[in-house]
Each structure stands twice: as structure tokens, then as C-alpha cells.
Amino acid sequence: MTTEPAPLDPAEKVDLWRQRYFEAQAAAEEFILGEHGEEGLTGWIDANSRITAQLLQAQRPAGESATDHFMGRLQRQLLLYDSAVTSEPEPTGTVLRNADCGILRYRKRAARAGVVLTFSSPCPYCQELNTAIADRYVEPEVTVSCEQSGDGCTWRAESSGPAAGAVG
């Protein structure tokens, strides 16, 4: 006699997707570093940023700037892990404040549970990857940067163009 498993509730589905993504990312990182070292990781970031920028271009809603689309995607990505993140318009662009990074928290919890992590911190990888995506995707007059702060970070999309006001 077989029994059907109970359907997952929405919170269980979210946790399972986080776990599966984490497992896939960790496996890719371990393989790339093991087979190709740091040069392989640089190549991985290059390929990942190229592919992601192309996908963002194809998915960008009509009337939305590439910068706003990128910053919104980054915010949603952080929110997937229950990060304490806010977005604030500034005179030259947008600031995304991640006061408590859920990705970092998730990884710390995994490490405490005995999971061997490829990187001691995901932050340098996240910053390098997302900056590379932005370099390929946002408007040429916009610079995207990130500053680490404790268990969070601050992302800035700043326009050097002649127009004042928020990017977008």
C-alpha cells in the first residue's frame, strides 16, 4: 500500500527551494574551484553575469530602466532569504540597504548544522557577481557599487549623467 505524501505548505516550499538552490550553488562552486581554481571562479562569474544580464534584458518590463530592474531584482533576491532590506531613492540614484543579510544568516545556520561551505563568506562572491551583472546590464552612465557593513551591505546605483533625480 502506498500513501501520498502530504502537500507542502508555502513556507515548506520556500525552505525547500532555498535548500536546493544552496546545494546546487555549493556544488558548482566546489567543482569549479576544485577543477579550475580561482581562474575558474573568475570564468564562472563572467559567464554567469553575461547570461544573467541577457536574461534581464529579455525580461525587463516595458518602460522600466535597466537600473531600476536590476536593483528590484537584487532586492527581491535578498527578500527571498528574509533579509532586512530597504530601497531608498537619492538625488543621484537608488540605495539598497541590506541591514541583515538572510543569505549570510542562512549560510551561518548551515555551517552550524555541519555543512562544509566552499567560501567562508558569500559576500565577496555576491558583490563581484552582482557588480559584474550590473556592469553588463545597467545604463552606461550608472555605476553600481556595494559596501559591506557587519552582517549586511549597502548597494548604490548612481548616475553620473546630466539628469538629476533618482535613476530610472
Backbone hydrogen bonds in HBPLUS format (Angstrom, degrees):
<---DONOR---> <-ACCEPTOR-->    atom                        ^
c    i                          cat <-CA-CA->   ^        H-A-AA   ^      H-
h    n   atom  resd res      DA  || num        DHA   H-A  angle D-A-AA Bond
n    s   type  num  typ     dist DA aas  dist angle  dist       angle   num
A0012-GLU N   A0009-ASP O   3.01 MM   3  5.33 117.7  2.41 108.3 123.6     1
A0013-LYS N   A0009-ASP O   3.01 MM   4  6.33 154.0  2.08 157.0 165.4     2
A0014-VAL N   A0010-PRO O   3.02 MM   4  6.28 158.8  2.06 148.9 153.9     3
A0015-ASP N   A0011-ALA O   3.00 MM   4  6.26 166.1  2.02 150.1 153.6     4
A0016-LEU N   A0012-GLU O   2.90 MM   4  6.08 155.0  1.97 145.2 152.4     5
A0017-TRP N   A0013-LYS O   2.89 MM   4  6.14 160.7  1.93 153.4 158.1     6
A0018-ARG N   A0014-VAL O   2.93 MM   4  6.17 161.5  1.96 154.6 159.8     7
A0019-GLN N   A0015-ASP O   2.96 MM   4  6.15 161.4  1.99 146.3 151.6     8
A0020-ARG N   A0016-LEU O   2.88 MM   4  6.10 164.0  1.91 152.2 156.4     9
A0021-TYR N   A0017-TRP O   2.89 MM   4  6.00 163.0  1.92 150.6 155.4    10
A0022-PHE N   A0018-ARG O   2.87 MM   4  5.99 163.8  1.90 151.2 156.3    11
A0023-GLU N   A0019-GLN O   2.88 MM   4  6.10 160.5  1.92 151.0 156.2    12
A0024-ALA N   A0020-ARG O   2.96 MM   4  6.16 163.8  1.99 149.5 153.6    13
A0025-GLN N   A0021-TYR O   2.86 MM   4  6.04 167.0  1.88 157.1 160.9    14
A0026-ALA N   A0022-PHE O   2.87 MM   4  5.98 165.2  1.89 151.9 156.4    15
A0027-ALA N   A0023-GLU O   2.95 MM   4  6.09 157.0  2.01 146.2 152.7    16
A0028-ALA N   A0024-ALA O   2.97 MM   4  6.18 160.0  2.01 148.5 153.8    17
A0029-GLU N   A0025-GLN O   2.93 MM   4  6.14 166.7  1.94 154.3 158.0    18
A0030-GLU N   A0026-ALA O   2.92 MM   4  6.05 166.8  1.94 149.6 153.6    19
A0031-PHE N   A0027-ALA O   2.93 MM   4  6.05 165.0  1.96 149.2 153.6    20
A0032-ILE N   A0028-ALA O   2.90 MM   4  6.02 172.0  1.91 155.2 157.8    21
A0033-LEU N   A0029-GLU O   2.92 MM   4  6.02 172.5  1.92 155.8 158.3    22
A0034-GLY N   A0030-GLU O   2.86 MM   4  5.84 157.8  1.91 145.2 152.5    23
A0035-GLU N   A0031-PHE O   2.83 MM   4  5.88 157.7  1.88 153.9 159.3    24
A0036-HIS N   A0032-ILE O   2.75 MM   4  5.47 154.2  1.81 145.8 153.8    25
A0037-GLY N   A0033-LEU O   2.88 MM   4  4.16 139.9  2.05 111.9 118.3    26
A0040-GLY N   A0036-HIS O   3.26 MM   4  4.52 144.3  2.40 109.6 111.7    27
A0040-GLY N   A0037-GLY O   3.01 MM   3  5.35 126.2  2.31 104.6 118.1    28
A0041-LEU N   A0037-GLY O   3.21 MM   4  6.66 147.0  2.33 143.9 153.5    29
A0042-THR N   A0038-GLU O   2.97 MM   4  6.32 153.4  2.04 150.2 157.0    30
A0043-GLY N   A0039-GLU O   3.01 MM   4  6.29 155.5  2.07 143.8 150.3    31
A0044-TRP N   A0040-GLY O   2.81 MM   4  6.06 148.2  1.91 144.7 154.2    32
A0045-ILE N   A0041-LEU O   2.94 MM   4  6.19 161.5  1.97 151.3 155.0    33
A0046-ASP N   A0042-THR O   2.98 MM   4  6.20 155.4  2.05 144.5 151.7    34
A0047-ALA N   A0043-GLY O   2.90 MM   4  6.13 166.5  1.92 151.2 154.2    35
A0048-ASN N   A0044-TRP O   2.80 MM   4  5.88 167.2  1.82 153.6 158.1    36
A0049-SER N   A0045-ILE O   2.85 MM   4  5.85 159.9  1.89 145.0 150.7    37
A0050-ARG N   A0046-ASP O   3.05 MM   4  6.18 154.2  2.11 144.0 151.1    38
A0051-ILE N   A0047-ALA O   2.94 MM   4  6.12 170.7  1.95 156.5 158.8    39
A0052-THR N   A0048-ASN O   2.90 MM   4  5.97 164.7  1.93 148.6 153.6    40
A0053-ALA N   A0049-SER O   2.93 MM   4  5.91 159.7  1.97 141.1 147.1    41
A0054-GLN N   A0050-ARG O   3.05 MM   4  6.26 155.3  2.11 145.9 152.5    42
A0055-LEU N   A0051-ILE O   2.97 MM   4  6.25 156.0  2.03 148.3 155.1    43
A0056-LEU N   A0052-THR O   2.82 MM   4  6.06 161.3  1.85 154.4 159.6    44
A0057-GLN N   A0053-ALA O   2.99 MM   4  6.16 156.6  2.05 144.0 150.2    45
A0058-ALA N   A0054-GLN O   3.08 MM   4  6.35 154.8  2.15 144.9 151.2    46
A0059-GLN N   A0055-LEU O   2.91 MM   4  6.10 139.4  2.08 145.7 157.6    47
A0059-GLN N   A0056-LEU O   3.12 MM   3  4.99 124.6  2.45  91.9 106.5    48
A0060-ARG N   A0056-LEU O   2.87 MM   4  5.76 121.0  2.22 149.0 160.7    49
A0064-GLU N   A0061-PRO O   3.18 MM   3  5.72 159.4  2.22 137.6 136.9    50
A0069-HIS N   A0065-SER O   2.97 MM   4  6.15 160.0  2.02 149.3 155.5    51
A0070-PHE N   A0066-ALA O   2.83 MM   4  6.00 159.8  1.87 148.6 154.1    52
A0071-MET N   A0067-THR O   2.89 MM   4  6.11 172.9  1.90 158.9 160.3    53
A0072-GLY N   A0068-ASP O   2.90 MM   4  5.96 154.1  1.97 144.0 151.5    54
A0073-ARG N   A0069-HIS O   2.95 MM   4  6.13 154.1  2.02 146.0 153.0    55
A0074-LEU N   A0070-PHE O   2.93 MM   4  6.21 161.4  1.96 154.2 159.1    56
A0075-GLN N   A0071-MET O   2.95 MM   4  6.14 158.4  2.00 144.7 150.6    57
A0076-ARG N   A0072-GLY O   2.92 MM   4  6.14 162.9  1.95 148.6 153.2    58
A0077-GLN N   A0073-ARG O   2.87 MM   4  6.07 154.1  1.94 149.9 157.4    59
A0078-LEU N   A0074-LEU O   3.04 MM   4  6.31 159.2  2.09 148.8 153.6    60
A0079-LEU N   A0075-GLN O   2.90 MM   4  6.16 151.9  1.98 148.2 156.9    61
A0080-LEU N   A0076-ARG O   2.96 MM   4  6.21 135.0  2.17 142.7 153.5    62
A0080-LEU N   A0077-GLN O   3.26 MM   3  5.26 132.7  2.50  93.7 105.9    63
A0081-TYR N   A0078-LEU O   3.14 MM   3  5.61 146.8  2.26 107.9 116.5    64
A0083-SER N   A0078-LEU O   3.16 MM   5  5.43 156.3  2.22 135.9 138.2    65
A0082-ASP N   A0079-LEU O   2.89 MM   3  4.70 160.2  1.93 111.5 110.7    66
A0084-ALA N   A0100-ASP O   3.02 MM  16  5.07 156.0  2.08 133.1 140.4    67
A0099-ALA N   A0084-ALA O   2.79 MM  15  5.38 136.2  1.98 176.3 162.6    68
A0086-THR N   A0097-ARG O   2.87 MM  11  5.27 149.7  1.96 142.1 151.9    69
A0097-ARG N   A0086-THR O   2.79 MM  11  5.27 149.0  1.88 153.4 161.5    70
A0088-GLU N   A0095-VAL O   2.74 MM   7  5.16 160.5  1.78 154.4 161.2    71
A0095-VAL N   A0088-GLU O   2.82 MM   7  5.16 163.0  1.85 152.0 157.9    72
A0090-GLU N   A0093-GLY O   2.72 MM   3  5.13 165.8  1.74 153.1 148.4    73
A0093-GLY N   A0090-GLU O   3.10 MM   3  5.13 153.7  2.17 106.1 114.3    74
A0165-GLY N   A0091-PRO O   2.71 MM  74  4.46 128.3  1.97 149.3 156.1    75
A0159-SER N   A0092-THR O   2.75 MM  67  5.47 169.3  1.76 162.5 163.7    76
A0094-THR N   A0157-ALA O   2.98 MM  63  5.26 148.9  2.08 140.3 149.0    77
A0157-ALA N   A0094-THR O   2.91 MM  63  5.26 162.5  1.94 158.1 161.9    78
A0096-LEU N   A0155-TRP O   2.79 MM  59  4.97 167.2  1.80 150.2 154.7    79
A0155-TRP N   A0096-LEU O   2.84 MM  59  4.97 164.0  1.87 151.4 152.4    80
A0098-ASN N   A0153-CYS O   2.79 MM  55  5.14 163.9  1.81 176.4 177.8    81
A0153-CYS N   A0098-ASN O   2.89 MM  55  5.14 139.1  2.05 130.6 143.2    82
A0101-CYS N   A0151-ASP O   2.74 MM  50  5.90 178.4  1.74 160.9 161.4    83
A0105-ARG N   A0101-CYS O   3.01 MM   4  6.27 160.3  2.05 145.3 151.4    84
A0106-TYR N   A0102-GLY O   2.77 MM   4  5.84 156.7  1.82 142.5 148.9    85
A0107-ARG N   A0103-ILE O   2.98 MM   4  6.22 159.2  2.02 148.9 154.0    86
A0108-LYS N   A0104-LEU O   2.94 MM   4  6.18 155.7  2.00 150.0 156.8    87
A0109-ARG N   A0105-ARG O   2.99 MM   4  6.23 157.5  2.05 149.8 155.5    88
A0110-ALA N   A0106-TYR O   2.98 MM   4  6.27 152.0  2.06 144.4 152.4    89
A0111-ALA N   A0107-ARG O   2.89 MM   4  6.15 158.5  1.94 150.5 155.9    90
A0112-ARG N   A0108-LYS O   2.98 MM   4  6.25 156.5  2.04 147.4 153.6    91
A0113-ALA N   A0109-ARG O   3.10 MM   4  6.33 133.7  2.32 136.7 149.0    92
A0113-ALA N   A0110-ALA O   3.03 MM   3  5.00 128.4  2.30  94.0 108.4    93
A0115-VAL N   A0110-ALA O   3.01 MM   5  5.41 160.1  2.05 149.0 142.5    94
A0114-GLY N   A0111-ALA O   2.97 MM   3  5.14 159.9  2.01 108.2 112.9    95
A0126-CYS N   A0122-PRO O   2.87 MM   4  6.04 167.4  1.88 162.6 167.0    96
A0127-GLN N   A0123-CYS O   2.85 MM   4  5.98 170.1  1.86 160.7 163.3    97
A0128-GLU N   A0124-PRO O   2.92 MM   4  6.02 164.6  1.94 147.2 151.9    98
A0129-LEU N   A0125-TYR O   2.85 MM   4  5.97 169.2  1.87 156.3 159.6    99
A0130-ASN N   A0126-CYS O   2.92 MM   4  5.97 171.5  1.93 153.4 156.0   100
A0131-THR N   A0127-GLN O   2.95 MM   4  5.89 151.3  2.04 143.3 151.4   101
A0132-ALA N   A0128-GLU O   3.00 MM   4  6.08 152.4  2.07 140.8 148.6   102
A0133-ILE N   A0129-LEU O   2.92 MM   4  6.25 150.6  2.00 149.8 158.5   103
A0134-ALA N   A0130-ASN O   3.00 MM   4  6.14 164.6  2.02 141.4 145.7   104
A0135-ASP N   A0131-THR O   2.86 MM   4  6.09 156.6  1.91 148.0 154.6   105
A0136-ARG N   A0132-ALA O   3.26 MM   4  6.45 141.6  2.42 138.4 146.6   106
A0136-ARG N   A0133-ILE O   3.10 MM   3  5.32 129.9  2.36 101.1 114.0   107
A0137-TYR N   A0133-ILE O   3.00 MM   4  6.10 128.3  2.27 142.8 157.8   108
A0137-TYR N   A0134-ALA O   3.04 MM   3  4.97 134.7  2.25  96.7 109.9   109
A0138-VAL N   A0134-ALA O   2.95 MM   4  5.33 151.2  2.03 135.7 144.7   110
A0142-VAL N   A0139-GLU O   2.98 MM   3  5.52 163.5  2.00 125.1 127.9   111
A0160-SER N   A0141-GLU O   2.79 MM  19  5.44 164.2  1.82 159.6 164.3   112
A0143-THR N   A0158-GLU O   2.82 MM  15  5.32 163.5  1.85 150.2 153.2   113
A0158-GLU N   A0143-THR O   2.89 MM  15  5.32 164.4  1.91 153.9 153.1   114
A0145-SER N   A0156-ARG O   2.88 MM  11  5.31 152.7  1.96 146.7 155.9   115
A0156-ARG N   A0145-SER O   2.86 MM  11  5.31 160.8  1.90 149.1 153.7   116
A0147-GLU N   A0154-THR O   2.92 MM   7  5.24 151.0  2.00 139.7 149.2   117
A0154-THR N   A0147-GLU O   2.86 MM   7  5.24 151.0  1.95 143.4 153.1   118
A0149-SER N   A0152-GLY O   2.91 MM   3  5.27 164.4  1.94 138.9 133.8   119
A0152-GLY N   A0149-SER O   2.95 MM   3  5.27 145.7  2.07 123.7 134.5   120
